[in-house]
Structure formats: C-alpha cells, structure tokens
C-alpha cells in the first residue's frame, strides 16, 4: 500500500484508512506494553533487597 501511494498509483481510500487505523492501534498497544514494562521495572527498583 505504501509503495502504491509513493508511486502515485490509485489507492482505495478504505484500504488506506484501515491501514492507518491498524498502525494507530499497533502503536497504542506498543505504548501500553512499554508503560507496563516501565512500571514493573520501577516496582522492582522500589523493593527492599
């Protein structure tokens, strides 16, 4: 899809919107996982040894 857009080809707008939404959801998931990892790390650092 990106290559078609880059080459100036006609692209189905529905496919483009769906691809954008998928990318957005993937990014949100990545950020949630990152936040959980950071929270876990901070909790471990607060523990008494």
mmCIF file of the N, C-alpha and C atoms, coordinates in Angstrom:
data_MODEL
# 
_entry.id   MODEL 
# 
loop_
_atom_site.group_PDB 
_atom_site.id 
_atom_site.type_symbol 
_atom_site.label_atom_id 
_atom_site.label_alt_id 
_atom_site.label_comp_id 
_atom_site.label_asym_id 
_atom_site.label_entity_id 
_atom_site.label_seq_id 
_atom_site.pdbx_PDB_ins_code 
_atom_site.Cartn_x 
_atom_site.Cartn_y 
_atom_site.Cartn_z 
_atom_site.occupancy 
_atom_site.B_iso_or_equiv 
_atom_site.pdbx_formal_charge 
_atom_site.auth_seq_id 
_atom_site.auth_comp_id 
_atom_site.auth_asym_id 
_atom_site.auth_atom_id 
_atom_site.pdbx_PDB_model_num 
ATOM 1   N N  . UNK A 1 1  ? 0.828   -1.198 0.000  1.00 0.00 ? 1  UNK A N  1 
ATOM 2   C CA . UNK A 1 1  ? 0.000   0.000  0.000  1.00 0.00 ? 1  UNK A CA 1 
ATOM 3   C C  . UNK A 1 1  ? 0.864   1.251  0.000  1.00 0.00 ? 1  UNK A C  1 
ATOM 4   N N  . UNK A 1 2  ? 1.929   1.252  0.837  1.00 0.00 ? 2  UNK A N  1 
ATOM 5   C CA . UNK A 1 2  ? 2.802   2.425  0.874  1.00 0.00 ? 2  UNK A CA 1 
ATOM 6   C C  . UNK A 1 2  ? 3.494   2.647  -0.465 1.00 0.00 ? 2  UNK A C  1 
ATOM 7   N N  . UNK A 1 3  ? 3.892   1.546  -1.098 1.00 0.00 ? 3  UNK A N  1 
ATOM 8   C CA . UNK A 1 3  ? 4.575   1.663  -2.392 1.00 0.00 ? 3  UNK A CA 1 
ATOM 9   C C  . UNK A 1 3  ? 3.632   2.226  -3.448 1.00 0.00 ? 3  UNK A C  1 
ATOM 10  N N  . UNK A 1 4  ? 2.370   1.805  -3.411 1.00 0.00 ? 4  UNK A N  1 
ATOM 11  C CA . UNK A 1 4  ? 1.398   2.302  -4.385 1.00 0.00 ? 4  UNK A CA 1 
ATOM 12  C C  . UNK A 1 4  ? 1.201   3.802  -4.216 1.00 0.00 ? 4  UNK A C  1 
ATOM 13  N N  . UNK A 1 5  ? 1.110   4.244  -2.979 1.00 0.00 ? 5  UNK A N  1 
ATOM 14  C CA . UNK A 1 5  ? 0.955   5.681  -2.715 1.00 0.00 ? 5  UNK A CA 1 
ATOM 15  C C  . UNK A 1 5  ? 2.205   6.426  -3.156 1.00 0.00 ? 5  UNK A C  1 
ATOM 16  N N  . UNK A 1 6  ? 3.374   5.872  -2.845 1.00 0.00 ? 6  UNK A N  1 
ATOM 17  C CA . UNK A 1 6  ? 4.632   6.526  -3.191 1.00 0.00 ? 6  UNK A CA 1 
ATOM 18  C C  . UNK A 1 6  ? 4.797   6.662  -4.704 1.00 0.00 ? 6  UNK A C  1 
ATOM 19  N N  . UNK A 1 7  ? 4.274   5.701  -5.451 1.00 0.00 ? 7  UNK A N  1 
ATOM 20  C CA . UNK A 1 7  ? 4.395   5.743  -6.908 1.00 0.00 ? 7  UNK A CA 1 
ATOM 21  C C  . UNK A 1 7  ? 3.249   6.510  -7.567 1.00 0.00 ? 7  UNK A C  1 
ATOM 22  N N  . UNK A 1 8  ? 2.361   7.066  -6.770 1.00 0.00 ? 8  UNK A N  1 
ATOM 23  C CA . UNK A 1 8  ? 1.275   7.870  -7.318 1.00 0.00 ? 8  UNK A CA 1 
ATOM 24  C C  . UNK A 1 8  ? 0.148   7.063  -7.927 1.00 0.00 ? 8  UNK A C  1 
ATOM 25  N N  . UNK A 1 9  ? 0.070   5.785  -7.582 1.00 0.00 ? 9  UNK A N  1 
ATOM 26  C CA . UNK A 1 9  ? -0.990  4.939  -8.122 1.00 0.00 ? 9  UNK A CA 1 
ATOM 27  C C  . UNK A 1 9  ? -2.298  5.210  -7.377 1.00 0.00 ? 9  UNK A C  1 
ATOM 28  N N  . UNK A 1 10 ? -3.404  4.838  -8.013 1.00 0.00 ? 10 UNK A N  1 
ATOM 29  C CA . UNK A 1 10 ? -4.698  4.962  -7.350 1.00 0.00 ? 10 UNK A CA 1 
ATOM 30  C C  . UNK A 1 10 ? -4.771  3.962  -6.206 1.00 0.00 ? 10 UNK A C  1 
ATOM 31  N N  . UNK A 1 11 ? -5.211  4.437  -5.049 1.00 0.00 ? 11 UNK A N  1 
ATOM 32  C CA . UNK A 1 11 ? -5.311  3.586  -3.869 1.00 0.00 ? 11 UNK A CA 1 
ATOM 33  C C  . UNK A 1 11 ? -6.729  3.686  -3.334 1.00 0.00 ? 11 UNK A C  1 
ATOM 34  N N  . UNK A 1 12 ? -7.285  2.548  -2.964 1.00 0.00 ? 12 UNK A N  1 
ATOM 35  C CA . UNK A 1 12 ? -8.616  2.517  -2.371 1.00 0.00 ? 12 UNK A CA 1 
ATOM 36  C C  . UNK A 1 12 ? -8.563  3.246  -1.036 1.00 0.00 ? 12 UNK A C  1 
ATOM 37  N N  . UNK A 1 13 ? -9.386  4.280  -0.889 1.00 0.00 ? 13 UNK A N  1 
ATOM 38  C CA . UNK A 1 13 ? -9.350  5.096  0.326  1.00 0.00 ? 13 UNK A CA 1 
ATOM 39  C C  . UNK A 1 13 ? -9.707  4.270  1.554  1.00 0.00 ? 13 UNK A C  1 
ATOM 40  N N  . UNK A 1 14 ? -10.583 3.285  1.377  1.00 0.00 ? 14 UNK A N  1 
ATOM 41  C CA . UNK A 1 14 ? -10.966 2.442  2.509  1.00 0.00 ? 14 UNK A CA 1 
ATOM 42  C C  . UNK A 1 14 ? -9.767  1.631  3.004  1.00 0.00 ? 14 UNK A C  1 
ATOM 43  N N  . UNK A 1 15 ? -8.991  1.115  2.069  1.00 0.00 ? 15 UNK A N  1 
ATOM 44  C CA . UNK A 1 15 ? -7.792  0.365  2.453  1.00 0.00 ? 15 UNK A CA 1 
ATOM 45  C C  . UNK A 1 15 ? -6.802  1.272  3.171  1.00 0.00 ? 15 UNK A C  1 
ATOM 46  N N  . UNK A 1 16 ? -6.684  2.496  2.706  1.00 0.00 ? 16 UNK A N  1 
ATOM 47  C CA . UNK A 1 16 ? -5.750  3.435  3.329  1.00 0.00 ? 16 UNK A CA 1 
ATOM 48  C C  . UNK A 1 16 ? -6.190  3.777  4.746  1.00 0.00 ? 16 UNK A C  1 
ATOM 49  N N  . UNK A 1 17 ? -7.484  3.999  4.941  1.00 0.00 ? 17 UNK A N  1 
ATOM 50  C CA . UNK A 1 17 ? -7.996  4.331  6.277  1.00 0.00 ? 17 UNK A CA 1 
ATOM 51  C C  . UNK A 1 17 ? -7.826  3.145  7.219  1.00 0.00 ? 17 UNK A C  1 
ATOM 52  N N  . UNK A 1 18 ? -8.138  1.952  6.734  1.00 0.00 ? 18 UNK A N  1 
ATOM 53  C CA . UNK A 1 18 ? -7.984  0.754  7.562  1.00 0.00 ? 18 UNK A CA 1 
ATOM 54  C C  . UNK A 1 18 ? -6.521  0.550  7.935  1.00 0.00 ? 18 UNK A C  1 
ATOM 55  N N  . UNK A 1 19 ? -5.622  0.738  6.986  1.00 0.00 ? 19 UNK A N  1 
ATOM 56  C CA . UNK A 1 19 ? -4.187  0.598  7.273  1.00 0.00 ? 19 UNK A CA 1 
ATOM 57  C C  . UNK A 1 19 ? -3.748  1.620  8.316  1.00 0.00 ? 19 UNK A C  1 
ATOM 58  N N  . UNK A 1 20 ? -4.253  2.836  8.210  1.00 0.00 ? 20 UNK A N  1 
ATOM 59  C CA . UNK A 1 20 ? -3.919  3.863  9.199  1.00 0.00 ? 20 UNK A CA 1 
ATOM 60  C C  . UNK A 1 20 ? -4.430  3.507  10.577 1.00 0.00 ? 20 UNK A C  1 
ATOM 61  N N  . UNK A 1 21 ? -5.642  2.986  10.660 1.00 0.00 ? 21 UNK A N  1 
ATOM 62  C CA . UNK A 1 21 ? -6.206  2.578  11.950 1.00 0.00 ? 21 UNK A CA 1 
ATOM 63  C C  . UNK A 1 21 ? -5.411  1.420  12.553 1.00 0.00 ? 21 UNK A C  1 
ATOM 64  N N  . UNK A 1 22 ? -5.019  0.466  11.717 1.00 0.00 ? 22 UNK A N  1 
ATOM 65  C CA . UNK A 1 22 ? -4.211  -0.659 12.204 1.00 0.00 ? 22 UNK A CA 1 
ATOM 66  C C  . UNK A 1 22 ? -2.882  -0.160 12.759 1.00 0.00 ? 22 UNK A C  1 
ATOM 67  N N  . UNK A 1 23 ? -2.272  0.779  12.057 1.00 0.00 ? 23 UNK A N  1 
ATOM 68  C CA . UNK A 1 23 ? -1.000  1.334  12.526 1.00 0.00 ? 23 UNK A CA 1 
ATOM 69  C C  . UNK A 1 23 ? -1.196  2.052  13.852 1.00 0.00 ? 23 UNK A C  1 
ATOM 70  N N  . UNK A 1 24 ? -2.278  2.805  13.972 1.00 0.00 ? 24 UNK A N  1 
ATOM 71  C CA . UNK A 1 24 ? -2.561  3.518  15.213 1.00 0.00 ? 24 UNK A CA 1 
ATOM 72  C C  . UNK A 1 24 ? -2.783  2.562  16.371 1.00 0.00 ? 24 UNK A C  1 
ATOM 73  N N  . UNK A 1 25 ? -3.529  1.494  16.138 1.00 0.00 ? 25 UNK A N  1 
ATOM 74  C CA . UNK A 1 25 ? -3.777  0.509  17.189 1.00 0.00 ? 25 UNK A CA 1 
ATOM 75  C C  . UNK A 1 25 ? -2.486  -0.197 17.590 1.00 0.00 ? 25 UNK A C  1 
ATOM 76  N N  . UNK A 1 26 ? -1.663  -0.525 16.610 1.00 0.00 ? 26 UNK A N  1 
ATOM 77  C CA . UNK A 1 26 ? -0.383  -1.172 16.917 1.00 0.00 ? 26 UNK A CA 1 
ATOM 78  C C  . UNK A 1 26 ? 0.487   -0.265 17.771 1.00 0.00 ? 26 UNK A C  1 
ATOM 79  N N  . UNK A 1 27 ? 0.489   1.022  17.459 1.00 0.00 ? 27 UNK A N  1 
ATOM 80  C CA . UNK A 1 27 ? 1.283   1.971  18.229 1.00 0.00 ? 27 UNK A CA 1 
ATOM 81  C C  . UNK A 1 27 ? 0.748   2.091  19.653 1.00 0.00 ? 27 UNK A C  1 
ATOM 82  N N  . UNK A 1 28 ? -0.570  2.143  19.807 1.00 0.00 ? 28 UNK A N  1 
ATOM 83  C CA . UNK A 1 28 ? -1.168  2.226  21.147 1.00 0.00 ? 28 UNK A CA 1 
ATOM 84  C C  . UNK A 1 28 ? -0.820  0.990  21.969 1.00 0.00 ? 28 UNK A C  1 
ATOM 85  N N  . UNK A 1 29 ? -0.875  -0.187 21.332 1.00 0.00 ? 29 UNK A N  1 
ATOM 86  C CA . UNK A 1 29 ? -0.518  -1.420 22.026 1.00 0.00 ? 29 UNK A CA 1 
ATOM 87  C C  . UNK A 1 29 ? 0.942   -1.385 22.451 1.00 0.00 ? 29 UNK A C  1 
ATOM 88  N N  . UNK A 1 30 ? 1.810   -0.952 21.562 1.00 0.00 ? 30 UNK A N  1 
ATOM 89  C CA . UNK A 1 30 ? 3.229   -0.841 21.882 1.00 0.00 ? 30 UNK A CA 1 
ATOM 90  C C  . UNK A 1 30 ? 3.451   0.082  23.075 1.00 0.00 ? 30 UNK A C  1 
ATOM 91  N N  . UNK A 1 31 ? 2.760   1.211  23.107 1.00 0.00 ? 31 UNK A N  1 
ATOM 92  C CA . UNK A 1 31 ? 2.919   2.160  24.210 1.00 0.00 ? 31 UNK A CA 1 
ATOM 93  C C  . UNK A 1 31 ? 2.416   1.565  25.522 1.00 0.00 ? 31 UNK A C  1 
ATOM 94  N N  . UNK A 1 32 ? 1.331   0.808  25.489 1.00 0.00 ? 32 UNK A N  1 
ATOM 95  C CA . UNK A 1 32 ? 0.815   0.175  26.698 1.00 0.00 ? 32 UNK A CA 1 
ATOM 96  C C  . UNK A 1 32 ? 1.806   -0.864 27.230 1.00 0.00 ? 32 UNK A C  1 
ATOM 97  N N  . UNK A 1 33 ? 2.377   -1.655 26.334 1.00 0.00 ? 33 UNK A N  1 
ATOM 98  C CA . UNK A 1 33 ? 3.371   -2.651 26.750 1.00 0.00 ? 33 UNK A CA 1 
ATOM 99  C C  . UNK A 1 33 ? 4.586   -1.951 27.339 1.00 0.00 ? 33 UNK A C  1 
ATOM 100 N N  . UNK A 1 34 ? 5.039   -0.885 26.691 1.00 0.00 ? 34 UNK A N  1 
ATOM 101 C CA . UNK A 1 34 ? 6.182   -0.123 27.202 1.00 0.00 ? 34 UNK A CA 1 
ATOM 102 C C  . UNK A 1 34 ? 5.890   0.411  28.596 1.00 0.00 ? 34 UNK A C  1 
ATOM 103 N N  . UNK A 1 35 ? 4.707   0.965  28.792 1.00 0.00 ? 35 UNK A N  1 
ATOM 104 C CA . UNK A 1 35 ? 4.345   1.510  30.098 1.00 0.00 ? 35 UNK A CA 1 
ATOM 105 C C  . UNK A 1 35 ? 4.320   0.430  31.166 1.00 0.00 ? 35 UNK A C  1 
ATOM 106 N N  . UNK A 1 36 ? 3.810   -0.752 30.833 1.00 0.00 ? 36 UNK A N  1 
ATOM 107 C CA . UNK A 1 36 ? 3.777   -1.857 31.800 1.00 0.00 ? 36 UNK A CA 1 
ATOM 108 C C  . UNK A 1 36 ? 5.193   -2.294 32.162 1.00 0.00 ? 36 UNK A C  1 
ATOM 109 N N  . UNK A 1 37 ? 6.083   -2.349 31.181 1.00 0.00 ? 37 UNK A N  1 
ATOM 110 C CA . UNK A 1 37 ? 7.475   -2.734 31.448 1.00 0.00 ? 37 UNK A CA 1 
ATOM 111 C C  . UNK A 1 37 ? 8.137   -1.698 32.354 1.00 0.00 ? 37 UNK A C  1 
ATOM 112 N N  . UNK A 1 38 ? 7.916   -0.429 32.082 1.00 0.00 ? 38 UNK A N  1 
ATOM 113 C CA . UNK A 1 38 ? 8.491   0.631  32.915 1.00 0.00 ? 38 UNK A CA 1 
ATOM 114 C C  . UNK A 1 38 ? 7.937   0.555  34.331 1.00 0.00 ? 38 UNK A C  1 
ATOM 115 N N  . UNK A 1 39 ? 6.619   0.340  34.466 1.00 0.00 ? 39 UNK A N  1 
ATOM 116 C CA . UNK A 1 39 ? 6.015   0.217  35.794 1.00 0.00 ? 39 UNK A CA 1 
ATOM 117 C C  . UNK A 1 39 ? 6.612   -0.955 36.561 1.00 0.00 ? 39 UNK A C  1 
ATOM 118 N N  . UNK A 1 40 ? 6.788   -2.091 35.884 1.00 0.00 ? 40 UNK A N  1 
ATOM 119 C CA . UNK A 1 40 ? 7.364   -3.266 36.535 1.00 0.00 ? 40 UNK A CA 1 
ATOM 120 C C  . UNK A 1 40 ? 8.799   -2.990 36.969 1.00 0.00 ? 40 UNK A C  1 
ATOM 121 N N  . UNK A 1 41 ? 9.574   -2.339 36.121 1.00 0.00 ? 41 UNK A N  1 
ATOM 122 C CA . UNK A 1 41 ? 10.955  -2.001 36.462 1.00 0.00 ? 41 UNK A CA 1 
ATOM 123 C C  . UNK A 1 41 ? 10.998  -1.081 37.678 1.00 0.00 ? 41 UNK A C  1 
ATOM 124 N N  . UNK A 1 42 ? 10.149  -0.069 37.685 1.00 0.00 ? 42 UNK A N  1 
ATOM 125 C CA . UNK A 1 42 ? 10.130  0.864  38.810 1.00 0.00 ? 42 UNK A CA 1 
ATOM 126 C C  . UNK A 1 42 ? 9.713   0.166  40.099 1.00 0.00 ? 42 UNK A C  1 
ATOM 127 N N  . UNK A 1 43 ? 8.775   -0.760 40.013 1.00 0.00 ? 43 UNK A N  1 
ATOM 128 C CA . UNK A 1 43 ? 8.344   -1.513 41.194 1.00 0.00 ? 43 UNK A CA 1 
ATOM 129 C C  . UNK A 1 43 ? 9.495   -2.369 41.722 1.00 0.00 ? 43 UNK A C  1 
ATOM 130 N N  . UNK A 1 44 ? 10.237  -2.998 40.829 1.00 0.00 ? 44 UNK A N  1 
ATOM 131 C CA . UNK A 1 44 ? 11.387  -3.810 41.242 1.00 0.00 ? 44 UNK A CA 1 
ATOM 132 C C  . UNK A 1 44 ? 12.439  -2.933 41.915 1.00 0.00 ? 44 UNK A C  1 
ATOM 133 N N  . UNK A 1 45 ? 12.668  -1.740 41.392 1.00 0.00 ? 45 UNK A N  1 
ATOM 134 C CA . UNK A 1 45 ? 13.658  -0.836 41.975 1.00 0.00 ? 45 UNK A CA 1 
ATOM 135 C C  . UNK A 1 45 ? 13.237  -0.349 43.366 1.00 0.00 ? 45 UNK A C  1 
ATOM 136 N N  . UNK A 1 46 ? 11.928  -0.314 43.644 1.00 0.00 ? 46 UNK A N  1 
ATOM 137 C CA . UNK A 1 46 ? 11.444  0.113  44.960 1.00 0.00 ? 46 UNK A CA 1 
ATOM 138 C C  . UNK A 1 46 ? 11.538  -0.983 46.011 1.00 0.00 ? 46 UNK A C  1 
ATOM 139 N N  . UNK A 1 47 ? 11.716  -2.233 45.579 1.00 0.00 ? 47 UNK A N  1 
ATOM 140 C CA . UNK A 1 47 ? 11.748  -3.355 46.524 1.00 0.00 ? 47 UNK A CA 1 
ATOM 141 C C  . UNK A 1 47 ? 12.996  -3.292 47.394 1.00 0.00 ? 47 UNK A C  1 
ATOM 142 N N  . UNK A 1 48 ? 12.827  -3.715 48.626 1.00 0.00 ? 48 UNK A N  1 
ATOM 143 C CA . UNK A 1 48 ? 13.973  -3.838 49.529 1.00 0.00 ? 48 UNK A CA 1 
ATOM 144 C C  . UNK A 1 48 ? 14.710  -5.134 49.192 1.00 0.00 ? 48 UNK A C  1 
ATOM 145 N N  . UNK A 1 49 ? 16.035  -5.051 49.215 1.00 0.00 ? 49 UNK A N  1 
ATOM 146 C CA . UNK A 1 49 ? 16.828  -6.243 48.885 1.00 0.00 ? 49 UNK A CA 1 
ATOM 147 C C  . UNK A 1 49 ? 17.234  -6.946 50.144 1.00 0.00 ? 49 UNK A C  1 
# 
